[in-house]
Amino acid sequence: MATSSSCFSLVSFYEGYLRNAFTSSGLSSQTIEIDSETTIHFWSSPNLPSNSKPPLILIHGFGANPLWQWCQQVQSLSSQFSLYVPDLVFFGKSTTKSSERSEIFQAVSIGKLLEKLGVKWYSVMGTSYGGFVAYHMARMWPKRVEKVIIASSAVNMRRRENEELIEKAKVERIEDLMLPSKAAQLRVSMSLAVFKRPFFLPDFVLNDIIHTLLSENREEKIQLLKGLTLGKDDTLQISPLQQEVLIVWGEHDKIFPLEKAFELKELLGDKVSMEVIKKTAHAPQQENPKQFNSIVRKFLSAGSSSS
């Protein structure tokens, strides 16, 4: 018979703390059917006529749901911006019956959500895989998307660079890195994602992370990786964006190396600025949230008074 201690999950316990951080920042959890096939779960600030704060969409990357990736941004930015933080399809509580699996489908789904909510214009910030989604939103809807923040997201990834990443990580497939199913694989992912080596986590904690955060909808998430349109071949198909764009990158990113940020800056047009955060890797918003939030706030607030 299983003991009560064997059923206890440190990860679930900490996720409860993160959920409380979202609610204490004024966000509420909601779920909406955006069409006959797709349901999106999201967190948002009160959608009231009296709420005149500029809307900002936060789009998470691969791995866990947005509670884990945006907590410190929600706490810092909610006083100045009206936040919308969706679960991408097959993450958290967002689901679809559609066979579509591309990041373009994710972008269209978030666009439909915002239309349903009556959010007519907004800025968008995406990290890693979420940056791919943010890029497509900005490309498809230049009149809706006011400003764009791409954080640690090589939308200019080439197929050969993806293969080099697999080789560097010493894994067989990209899903072994992005969706680890074993403790050893998760250790590799964490070593590439952060600058400061984390204190040792025993296998039971890593397996708890895998079971609680990474196992749900695993096959569908693998299909999402295979369905990416960006990075599918060695020919770049990146269009310049019309909006003001901010690129934020960790100086020591081992997943998307810093040189990709400099190349991306040249590809996205004339209205692109870039900030590199020292002593951080693939998740600067988590490793140095104070500096990250300050950079984001300054970029979004510049020239916003005329909006």
N, C-alpha and C positions, 0 to 999 in steps of 0.2 A: 504493500500500500504506500502511495506517495505521501511524503510528509508535507506539511504546509510550507516549510522552508524551501522545498524543491520547486514549489509553484511560484515562489516570489521572484519577480522580475525587477532588477534594478533599473533596467531601461524603461519599462512601463512606469515605474515610480518617478523617474526623472522627467519623462514625457508629461506626466501630470503637472509637474512644476512648470514646464514650458507652456503648457496650455493655460495655466493660471497667469503666466506672464503676458500672454496675448490678451486674455480677458481683462486683466488689470490695466492694460494699455487702451482699453475702450473698444476692442475688437470683439465681434461675435461670430460664432460658427453658423454657417448656413449652407444649404444644399439646394440647387436649382436644376431642373431639367431644361437644358438649352435647346434641345430639339427632341425628336421622337426616339433617338438612339443614345444620346449622351447626357450624363448627369455630372455636374461639377460641384464639388464641395469647395468652399472658400471661407476665409476670414475677412471681415471688413469693418471699417469704421461706420458709425451710424450714417445711413443714407437719408439724411434729412435736408429739407430746403434751407435750414439755418446753417448747415455745414458748408461753409464757403472755402474750406481749405482745398488746395489743389490736389487732384487725385494722383496717386502713385501706385503702380502695379508692381508687386514683387514676385518674380518667377524663380522658383527653386531649380536646383540641378538634379542630377541622378542621385540615387541612394535613398535617403530618408525623406519624409514629408517636410513641408516648409517650417514646421515648428522648430526643427533642429537647425535649419540653415539661416533663418531670418529673425530669430528671437531678439537679438540685441539691436537689430535695426528697427523692429517694431517698437520696442521700448523707447528708443531715442527719437524716431521720426514721427510717431503718431501725434505728437502735439502740434506739428507744423503741416502735416499732410494727411489727406484722407486716404487711408491705405486699403488696398485690395490684395489679398494674398491667397491665390488659388492653389489647390492640389492639381497638378497636371494629371491628365488621364492615365489611369492605372497606378497612380500614387495616392496614398491616403484613401479618401472615400470617393474619388472621381472615377467613373467607369464609362464604358461605351460598348454598344453592340456592333459598332462599325468595324470593318476590317482595315480601316486606315491606320497607319502606324508611323507616319512621318512627323517630324517636328513642325511642318507646315500645318498639319491637322491639329496639333496642339495649339498653334497660334490662332487658327480659325476658331477653335473651341473657346479660347479665352476672349477673343473678339466678340463672339456670340453672347458670352456671359455678360460682358460689359454693356452690350446693346440691351439685353434683357433688364439690366439694372438701371438703364438710362444714363450711363456714364458716356458722354459724347466726346470728350477729349481727356487726355491723360498722358503722363510720362510713364515710362516702363523701364524696370531694372531687372536684368536677368544674370544669374551666375551659372557658369559652366554650361550644361545642357540647356538651362533656362535662358542663357544668352543667345543660343540658336533660335529659340522661340521669340525672344524679344526682337532680334534682328528681323525676322520675317514679319512680325507685327508692324514694325516701323516701315519696312519695304512695301507692304501691301496697303497700309493706311496712313500715308504721309499727312493727311489732314486731321486725322484723329490723334495720332501720336505726336506729342509736342516735343519731348526730349527723350533721349535714349541713354541708358547706362549699361555697358557690357562689361561684366566683371569676370575675369579669369575664364574667358570663353573664346576659344580659337575657332570662330566661324569660318576662318580661312584655312582650316585644317585640310591637308591633302591625304590621300589614301596611304601613301608611303610613310607619312609621319605617324599615322595611326598604327601601321605595322611596326614602326620603330618603337612606339610606346609599349606595344605588346612584348617586344623583345627586351626592352629595358626593364619591364616589370617581371620578366621571366615567367610569364603565364602563357597558356596555350591560346586563349581566346580573350577578346576584349571584355566579355561578360565576367570572366574570372577576376578582372580588375574592378569593373564598375558595379558588379553584382556578386561579390564574393559569397561563396556558399560554405567555405571552410575557414576556420580560425586563422590558419597560416596565410590564406589569400587576403583576409581582412587586414592582417598585419602589414602586408605589402602595400595595400591601398592606402592605409593610414600613413605609412612612412613616406609615400609620395605626395600625400595631400597636405601635410603640415611641415612647417619649418623646424620647429622645436620637437625633437623626438619625444613623444608622450611617455609618461611613466608606464612601466610594464603592466599590461592588462592580462590577467589569466584567461585561459581558454574558455572558462565557463561564462565570463563576461562577454567575450567576443562572440560566443555562440548565442548568447542572449540577444546581442545586437542583431545578429544575422536572423534569428528566429522572429524577433519582434518587429524589426524595421525593414529587412531586405527580402524576406521569403515570399511575402504576399504578392500575387500577380507576377511571379518571377518569369514565367514563360512569355507573358505579354510584354514585360519590360525588355526581355531579350529581343523580341520582335521590334520594339521601339529602336533599339540599337541598330538592328539590321535595316530598319526603315529610314534611317537618316539620309537626307538628300545632300547635306553638306558633308564634305570629306569622303564622298563616295568614290571619287577618282582623283587623279593627279592634276586635273584642270580646274582652276579656281573659277567659280561662277558667282562672284560677289559683286553686287551693284552698290555704287555709292548711295548713301542715305541723304535725304533732304534735310533731316532734322539736325539740331546740335547733338553731338554724341560725346559721351565721356567714356573712355576706356580706363578701367581700374585693374591693376594686376599685382600679384605678389612677386616680389623680386626673385624669389627662389622657387617658382612654380615648376615642378618636375613633370606635371601632366601636360600642361600647355606652356612650354618654355617662353621666357620673356621676349625672345626675338619675334614670336608670333604676334605679340602686342604691337611692336613697332611696325611690322608689315601690315597689320590690320589697320593701323592709323592711316597709312598711306592709301589703302584701298577704299576706305569709307567716305572719302570726300574732304572738302575744305573746312568743314565746321566740326572738326574732331580735336578734342583735347585728351591728354593722357596723364595718369598719375600712377606711379609705381610706389608701392608700400614696402619699405625695407623690412627685413627679418620676418617675412611672411611667405607662404607658398600658395597653394591652390585655393585657400579659403581666407583671404585677407579680412573679410567681413567678420570672421570669427576670431582670427588671431590678433587683430588690432582693430576692434570695432570702433574705438574712439576716433582714430584717424580716418577710418573708412567712412564713418557717418558724417564727419566734418567735411570731407571731400564731397560727398554726395549732396549734403545740405547746401554747400556753397554753389555747386553747379546748378542745382535745381532752382535756387532762389535768385540767381543772377538774371535780371531782366524779366522776372515773373510778375512784377508789380503792374505791368501793362496788360496782363492776361485777363 
